[in-house]
Structures are given as structure tokens and as C-alpha cells.
């Protein structure tokens, strides 16, 4: 991989971006120390959801806790907002 100093990369930025779009990468160095890498953007595909990955991991107790209805106090806060100090029911 090619390494350029910062001043040279700055002067050739447009060309380097074109090269990156074609798949080439370059290391940009400052005082001889690699500081950054300019390269192509890789298309990130969203990860597929794999159903059943927790099968056998969650206990029946954990599943029951997840599926249980929320207590009324919590539902009230979710619906009407937090209780202001000094105004409790």
C-alpha cells in the first residue's frame, strides 16, 4: 500500500479520492508516522436476523419475566410522563 506524507496527500486529495473510488487505498503519514488510511467505502449489508439464536439459552423464568405485563406504576409513567417531585398520587 502506498504511503504519502500529509502535504503531498493534501495537494493530491482529489486524485486520491478518485483512486479510492476505484478500490485503491493509501496511507497518509505525518512526520513519517502513519496517521490515516484513505480507501474505498465498503457497502455494508444489513445483518440478517437469524431467528432462534437464543433457543435453549433463555430459561423459562427469563422468558416469563420478559413476557410479563409491566407494573401499573411503570405504565403510568410511560403514558403520562415522570412524576414531578411533591406531586405524588
Phi, psi and omega in degrees: 000138182286142177237130179238152174280164187302316182297317180292319179296321179297317181290332184247022186305313182301316179295318181295322177295319177299318179295321178297322179296335179271000176105000181266146179243157178217145176263134177253125184245152176234121184056037177081359181254125180300127183242331184206159176236128177252121183207181182292150175276126180269132178293120179268118178275137178299141179290137178286142176280125178254105181289142178092008183291338178260007180298126181087351180267316181280135177280164177299325179295318179294319179297317179298320180293322179292319184276348183293146177293150179288149176297151181305323180300316181290318178299320178300316180295321180293325183277314187251004178091172182294151178282128179280146183299137180084358182238034180292154181287000000 
